[in-house]
Amino acid sequence: MFKFLIAPKFWRERNSKIAKCLSPFSKIFSLYSDFRSSCSHPTKADVPVICVGNAVLGGAGKTPTVEYICNLLKEHKMKPHILTSGYGGYLKNVVRVDPAMHSYLQVGDEALLSAAVTTTWVGKNRTNSSKAAVIAGADMLVMDDGFQNNSIHKDLKILVVDSKQAFGNEYVFPAGPLREGVEISVEKSDIVIVIGDKNEELEKRIADVVPSMKICRAKMIPTYPDIETEKIIGFCGIGFPDKFKKTLLDSSYYLLDFIVFSDHHPYTITEVQKLIDAAKKAGATLVTTTKDYIKIPEVFRSYIKVIPIKLKFEDAGFDDEILSLTNQTING
């Protein structure tokens, strides 16, 4: 429904006239979402389910959070499997993702990234995906997205919020970036992860909804590659491109240009060739995200550098919450 979306600027403006004009449509969208939720009756999986979601459309840091959780569980001898809808891919039935066999056109870009971390399943029906995962040996399920999906009972619900993007203008789509109201998202959460620089206003907003909410702070730590020239041209097609732009501006590189494509954008040969030609003309190096890189035709990948990122928490509180659930599983 929101495939290949570029977030408009008014989604970040609290007093936007455009947002106010679109607000009646937001109410219709909310009513439709509420109706869908009311028609769902969550089933309980045979193993615990951790759900990582966000309140906004586009990127807030869900996938790096899922990766962090799965790596933590694997370190403690667990066998987590990831469940995802395969957003952007055309395969809708339950499929175990095989990076050697599947392309991002089939299973979506995020599923391919997840499959490099642990066993990953795509499918519109999360209940069927969970059953397939358990049969295949999963002892913990991690849902990448799914906050608004009520088909499965969630044992731990984690809301991810980017500290810079926050909740945007706090309007529900299409007047704003929200999938549902701030209060709804926060109230259904067990933990809120705020990623990025400290934002006291954001944390107060969360605490105003649920005063006892556990808020964990984390940052994205980039790994900057060695390049032949200090000049770079960045490009990406992610939900919140400003985050990647800031990563580049915070580096020692000199950012000549930054090109934004729509979220989950499928790069064509013509588009990539234009980017390469522009970089050559400027004597610069092309850089992008891991998520974008896997959608670049292989013949062009040697011309582009990737900046991978890892999630790092400021304290051990988040790990303790995850491992507490792990202990319950082992002892239960």
C-alpha positions in Angstrom: 0.0 0.0 0.0 2.9 2.4 0.8 5.4 0.9 -1.6 7.9 3.3 -3.1 6.8 6.3 -1.0 8.8 9.5 -0.5 7.8 11.3 2.7 6.6 14.8 2.0 8.1 17.7 4.0 4.7 18.7 5.7 4.8 15.4 7.6 7.4 17.0 9.8 5.5 20.3 10.2 3.3 20.5 13.3 1.1 23.4 12.0 0.9 22.4 8.4 -2.1 23.6 6.5 -1.9 20.7 4.1 -1.9 18.2 7.0 -5.0 19.9 8.5 -6.8 19.7 5.1 -5.9 16.0 4.9 -6.9 15.1 8.4 -10.4 13.9 7.5 -8.8 11.3 5.3 -6.6 10.3 8.3 -9.7 9.6 10.3 -11.0 7.3 7.5 -7.6 5.5 7.4 -7.7 5.1 11.2 -11.3 3.7 11.1 -10.2 1.2 8.4 -7.2 0.2 10.5 -9.3 -0.2 13.6 -11.8 -2.4 11.6 -9.0 -4.6 10.3 -7.7 -5.0 13.9 -11.1 -5.9 15.3 -11.5 -8.6 12.7 -8.2 -10.3 13.9 -8.1 -12.8 16.7 -4.5 -13.4 17.7 -3.3 -17.0 17.9 -0.5 -18.0 20.3 2.6 -19.5 18.7 4.3 -22.5 20.3 7.3 -20.4 21.1 7.7 -16.8 22.4 7.3 -14.0 19.9 9.1 -10.7 20.1 7.6 -8.0 17.9 9.7 -5.0 16.7 7.6 -2.2 15.2 7.3 1.5 14.7 4.6 4.1 14.7 5.6 5.8 11.5 5.7 4.8 7.9 9.3 4.2 6.7 12.5 3.7 8.5 13.0 4.2 12.3 15.5 1.4 12.9 13.4 -1.7 13.0 15.7 -4.0 10.9 19.0 -3.1 12.8 17.0 -3.7 16.1 15.9 -7.1 14.9 19.4 -8.0 13.9 20.7 -6.9 17.3 18.1 -9.1 19.1 18.8 -12.1 17.0 22.5 -11.9 17.4 22.0 -11.5 21.2 19.8 -14.6 21.3 22.2 -16.6 19.2 25.0 -15.7 21.6 22.9 -17.4 24.3 22.4 -20.6 22.3 18.9 -19.7 21.1 17.5 -20.4 17.6 15.6 -17.3 16.7 13.8 -17.1 13.3 12.6 -13.8 11.8 9.1 -13.3 10.5 8.5 -10.5 7.9 5.9 -9.7 5.4 8.4 -9.5 2.6 7.5 -5.9 1.9 8.3 -4.9 -1.7 8.5 -8.5 -2.9 6.0 -10.3 -4.9 6.0 -13.7 -3.1 3.0 -13.7 -0.8 2.9 -17.3 0.4 5.1 -18.6 3.2 8.7 -18.9 2.0 12.0 -19.5 3.8 14.4 -16.9 2.4 17.4 -18.2 0.6 19.8 -15.4 -0.5 21.4 -17.7 -3.0 18.1 -18.3 -4.7 15.8 -15.4 -4.0 16.1 -11.8 -5.2 14.8 -8.6 -3.5 12.1 -8.5 -6.2 10.8 -11.8 -4.8 11.1 -11.4 -1.0 11.9 -7.7 -0.5 15.2 -6.0 0.5 14.7 -6.2 4.3 14.1 -10.0 4.1 17.4 -10.5 2.3 19.3 -8.5 4.9 17.6 -10.5 7.7 18.4 -13.8 6.1 22.1 -12.9 6.4 21.6 -12.8 10.2 19.4 -15.9 10.8 16.7 -18.0 9.3 14.0 -15.7 7.8 10.5 -16.3 6.6 8.3 -14.1 4.4 4.6 -14.4 4.0 1.5 -12.3 4.3 0.0 -14.8 6.8 2.2 -14.5 9.9 0.4 -17.3 11.7 1.4 -19.8 8.9 4.9 -18.4 8.9 5.2 -18.9 12.6 4.1 -22.5 12.3 6.6 -23.2 9.5 9.4 -21.6 11.6 8.6 -23.7 14.7 8.6 -26.9 12.6 12.0 -25.9 11.2 13.4 -25.6 14.7 12.8 -22.0 15.9 12.7 -21.6 19.7 12.1 -17.8 19.5 10.3 -15.8 16.8 11.2 -12.1 16.0 8.7 -10.1 14.0 10.3 -7.4 11.8 7.3 -5.0 11.8 3.9 -6.3 12.8 2.8 -3.8 15.4 -0.4 -3.3 13.5 -0.8 -7.0 12.8 -2.9 -8.7 15.4 -2.8 -12.3 13.9 -0.2 -13.5 16.4 0.0 -13.0 20.2 3.2 -11.1 21.1 5.1 -11.8 24.3 7.2 -8.7 24.0 6.4 -5.6 22.0 9.2 -3.2 21.2 8.5 0.2 19.7 11.4 1.8 17.8 11.5 5.6 17.4 14.1 7.7 15.7 15.0 10.6 17.9 15.2 13.1 15.0 12.1 12.0 13.2 10.2 11.3 16.4 6.5 11.1 15.5 6.6 13.7 12.8 3.6 16.1 12.9 1.7 13.5 14.9 -1.0 13.1 12.2 -2.0 9.7 10.9 -1.5 8.9 7.2 -2.0 10.7 4.8 -1.9 13.9 6.8 1.2 12.7 8.6 3.6 9.7 8.8 1.8 7.8 11.6 0.3 4.4 11.0 -1.8 4.9 14.1 -2.0 7.5 16.9 1.0 8.1 19.2 -1.1 7.0 22.2 -2.1 3.7 20.6 1.5 2.8 19.6 3.0 3.7 23.0 0.2 2.1 25.1 0.6 -1.3 23.3 4.4 -1.3 23.8 6.4 -3.0 26.5 9.7 -1.2 25.7 10.4 1.9 23.6 13.8 2.2 21.9 14.9 5.8 21.1 17.6 5.7 18.4 19.9 8.7 17.9 20.8 11.7 20.0 19.0 12.4 23.2 15.6 14.0 22.7 14.1 15.1 26.0 10.9 16.4 24.4 10.3 13.0 22.7 10.9 11.1 25.9 8.6 13.3 27.7 5.9 12.8 25.1 6.3 9.0 25.6 6.2 9.3 29.4 3.1 11.5 29.2 1.3 8.5 27.6 2.7 5.8 29.8 4.7 7.2 32.8 6.2 3.8 33.7 7.3 3.1 30.1 10.9 1.6 29.9 12.8 3.7 27.5 16.1 2.4 26.1 18.5 4.6 24.3 20.6 3.4 21.4 22.7 4.8 18.5 23.6 3.7 15.0 27.3 3.1 14.7 28.5 3.3 11.1 31.5 1.6 9.7 33.1 4.0 7.2 35.0 2.4 4.3 38.3 3.5 3.0 37.9 5.4 -0.3 40.4 6.8 -2.8 39.0 10.3 -2.6 37.5 12.3 0.2 34.7 13.5 -2.0 31.6 11.4 -2.0 28.1 11.4 -3.6 25.5 9.7 -1.4 22.2 8.1 -2.4 19.6 6.0 -0.8 16.0 4.9 -1.0 15.0 4.5 2.6 12.0 5.7 4.7 13.9 8.5 6.5 16.8 9.5 4.2 17.9 12.4 6.5 19.3 9.8 8.9 21.7 8.5 6.3 22.6 12.0 5.1 23.5 12.9 8.7 25.7 9.8 8.9 27.6 11.1 5.8 27.8 14.6 7.1 29.3 13.3 10.4 32.0 11.5 8.5 35.4 12.8 7.4 34.2 12.7 3.8 33.2 15.8 1.8 29.6 15.3 0.7 29.2 16.8 -2.8 25.6 15.7 -3.4 22.9 13.5 -1.9 20.3 11.9 -4.0 17.0 10.6 -2.5 14.9 7.9 -4.1 11.6 6.5 -2.8 11.6 3.9 0.0 12.3 0.4 -1.3 13.2 1.9 -4.7 14.1 -0.8 -7.3 17.2 0.7 -9.1 17.4 0.5 -12.9 20.5 0.1 -15.0 19.9 3.6 -16.4 19.6 5.2 -12.9 22.8 3.5 -11.6 24.7 4.4 -14.7 23.8 8.1 -14.3 25.0 8.0 -10.7 28.3 6.4 -11.7 28.8 8.9 -14.5 28.1 11.8 -12.1 30.6 10.5 -9.6 33.3 10.0 -12.2 32.7 13.5 -13.6 33.1 15.0 -10.0 36.0 12.8 -9.1 33.9 11.4 -6.2 33.0 8.0 -4.7 29.4 6.7 -4.7 28.2 5.6 -1.2 24.9 4.1 -0.1 23.3 1.9 2.5 23.4 -1.9 2.8 19.7 -2.0 2.1 20.1 -0.1 -1.2 23.3 -1.9 -2.2 21.5 -5.3 -2.5 19.2 -3.8 -5.1 22.0 -2.5 -7.3 22.6 -4.7 -10.4 25.7 -6.8 -9.6 27.7 -5.6 -12.6 27.8 -2.1 -11.0 28.4 -2.9 -7.4 32.2 -2.5 -7.6 31.6 1.2 -8.3 29.8 1.8 -5.0 30.9 1.7 -1.4 28.6 0.6 1.4 28.3 2.1 4.9 26.9 -0.6 7.2 25.6 0.3 10.6 25.2 -1.5 13.9 23.0 -0.8 16.8 24.7 0.0 20.1 22.8 0.5 23.4 23.9 3.0 26.1 23.3 0.5 28.9 22.6 -3.2 29.4 18.9 -2.7 30.3 17.6 -3.8 26.9 19.7 -6.9 26.8 18.4 -7.8 30.3 14.8 -7.5 29.0 15.4 -9.8 26.1 17.4 -12.4 28.1 14.7 -12.4 30.8 12.3 -13.7 28.1 14.9 -16.1 27.0 15.3 -17.5 30.5 11.5 -17.9 30.8 11.6 -19.9 27.6 14.4 -22.2 28.8 12.9 -22.7 32.2 9.3 -22.9 31.0 
